[in-house]
Amino acid sequence: MSDRQTNRLVLRLRNLQQTAFLGRFLGEQAGAGDVILLRGPLGAGKTTLAQSIAAGLGVPDECYVTSPSFNLMNEYPGRLTLYHLDCYRLENEYDVEESGLMDYIVADGLTVVEWPERLGSLTPKERLEIDFQPSGEEERTLILTPYGRTWYDRLRSIETACADSFVIKQREVG
């Protein structure tokens, strides 16, 4: 099996409730050491999805999940610790290393990274990448691409969960 799997799941989310459903499901299914990378333009919904992932992990309501753009990383308690990283202000992988963020990417909780393209060669081999393509005020197309056997296998359970919800799905081979 190659590092990059050819199967992707394309989800068309029509509203914030569908985004919340997906995020909660991902949080509920997360295991220690998992990494989820969120790619997309400003305002695409990355932090909104991270908030729903936190809800799925059982992060208490009083721990409001915000974009860590200025802190680079926020940590939240839950079933697993959520490490929410934002690499927007970093230029490249050298800055990532210098910032100490790699300690959280290889941590025993769940790591969610916004602006992961800054990781460069530091990008973990095992990960789920979610690419956001906004198509309206609340509408989004999300492309979920698994890397590694664990995420490849989990993609099926994500697809099954979405099939029973109001999320429109399709399977792509890329």
C-alpha positions in Angstrom: 0.0 0.0 0.0 1.3 3.4 -0.9 1.5 6.3 1.6 -1.2 8.2 -0.2 -4.5 6.3 -0.6 -6.4 6.9 -3.8 -9.9 6.9 -2.2 -11.3 10.2 -1.1 -14.7 11.0 0.3 -16.4 14.1 -1.0 -19.1 15.6 1.3 -21.3 18.5 0.3 -22.4 20.2 3.5 -25.4 22.5 3.1 -25.4 24.1 6.6 -23.6 24.4 9.9 -25.6 21.6 11.4 -24.1 19.2 8.9 -20.6 20.5 9.7 -21.3 20.0 13.4 -22.5 16.4 12.7 -19.3 15.6 10.9 -17.1 17.2 13.5 -18.8 15.5 16.4 -18.5 12.1 14.6 -14.7 12.7 14.0 -14.2 13.6 17.7 -16.1 10.6 18.9 -14.1 8.3 16.7 -10.7 9.8 17.3 -7.9 7.8 18.9 -4.8 8.8 20.8 -2.1 10.1 18.4 -4.5 10.9 15.6 -3.9 13.9 13.4 -6.4 15.8 11.3 -5.3 18.5 8.9 -7.7 21.2 7.8 -6.9 23.1 4.6 -8.9 25.9 3.1 -9.1 29.7 2.7 -9.9 32.1 5.5 -13.5 31.8 6.6 -13.9 28.4 5.1 -15.1 26.8 8.3 -12.0 25.2 9.6 -12.4 26.5 13.2 -16.1 25.7 13.1 -15.2 22.0 12.3 -12.5 22.1 15.0 -15.2 23.3 17.5 -17.4 20.4 16.6 -14.5 17.9 16.8 -14.0 19.2 20.4 -17.6 18.6 21.2 -17.2 15.0 20.0 -14.2 14.6 22.3 -16.3 15.8 25.2 -14.4 19.1 25.7 -16.4 21.0 28.4 -18.6 23.8 27.2 -16.7 26.3 29.3 -13.6 25.6 27.3 -14.6 27.6 24.2 -12.6 26.5 21.2 -11.2 29.4 19.3 -8.8 29.8 16.4 -5.2 29.7 17.9 -3.9 32.1 15.2 -2.1 34.3 17.7 -1.2 31.6 20.2 -0.3 29.0 17.6 -1.7 26.2 19.8 -4.6 25.8 22.2 -5.0 22.7 24.4 -8.4 21.5 25.6 -9.3 18.7 28.0 -11.7 15.9 26.9 -11.8 12.2 26.5 -8.5 12.8 24.7 -6.6 16.1 24.9 -7.3 18.2 21.9 -4.3 20.0 20.5 -5.6 22.7 18.1 -2.7 24.2 16.1 -2.8 27.1 13.6 0.2 27.5 11.4 -1.1 30.6 9.6 1.5 32.9 11.0 4.4 30.6 10.3 6.3 30.7 7.1 7.6 27.1 6.7 8.6 23.9 8.4 11.6 25.6 10.0 9.3 28.0 11.8 7.2 25.0 12.9 10.2 23.3 14.4 11.4 26.5 16.1 7.9 27.1 17.6 7.9 23.7 19.3 4.6 22.7 17.7 6.0 19.3 16.6 5.8 18.2 20.3 2.0 18.4 19.9 1.7 16.8 16.5 3.3 13.7 17.9 1.3 13.8 21.1 -1.0 11.2 22.7 -4.2 13.2 22.2 -5.9 14.4 19.0 -4.1 17.0 17.0 -6.0 19.3 14.6 -3.9 21.5 12.5 -5.2 24.6 10.5 -2.9 25.8 7.6 -1.0 22.5 7.6 0.8 23.4 4.3 3.4 25.1 6.5 4.4 21.7 7.9 6.2 20.8 4.7 8.2 17.6 5.2 7.1 17.5 8.9 3.6 16.4 7.8 2.8 13.1 9.6 2.5 10.1 7.4 -0.7 8.9 9.2 -3.3 11.6 9.0 -6.7 12.6 7.7 -6.7 15.7 5.4 -9.8 17.7 5.0 -9.9 20.3 2.2 -12.6 22.9 2.4 -14.1 24.4 -0.7 -16.7 27.1 0.3 -19.6 27.4 -2.2 -21.9 29.7 -0.3 -22.4 31.4 3.1 -22.9 28.0 4.9 -22.4 25.5 2.1 -19.1 23.7 1.8 -17.6 20.9 -0.1 -15.2 18.9 2.0 -12.7 16.4 0.5 -11.5 13.9 3.0 -8.3 12.1 2.0 -6.9 9.4 4.3 -3.2 8.7 4.6 -2.2 5.4 6.2 -4.2 2.3 6.9 -6.0 3.5 10.0 -7.5 6.5 8.3 -8.2 4.6 5.1 -10.2 2.1 7.1 -12.0 4.8 9.1 -13.1 6.6 5.9 -15.6 3.8 5.4 -17.2 4.4 8.9 -17.3 8.2 8.1 -19.1 7.4 4.9 -21.5 5.1 6.6 -22.3 7.7 9.3 -22.9 10.4 6.7 -25.1 8.1 4.6 -27.6 8.0 7.5 -27.5 11.7 8.0 -28.5 14.7 5.9 -25.0 14.9 4.4 -24.8 14.2 0.6 -21.8 12.1 -0.2 -19.9 10.6 -3.1 -16.8 8.4 -3.3 -14.0 9.6 -5.6 -10.9 7.9 -6.8 -8.1 10.4 -7.4 
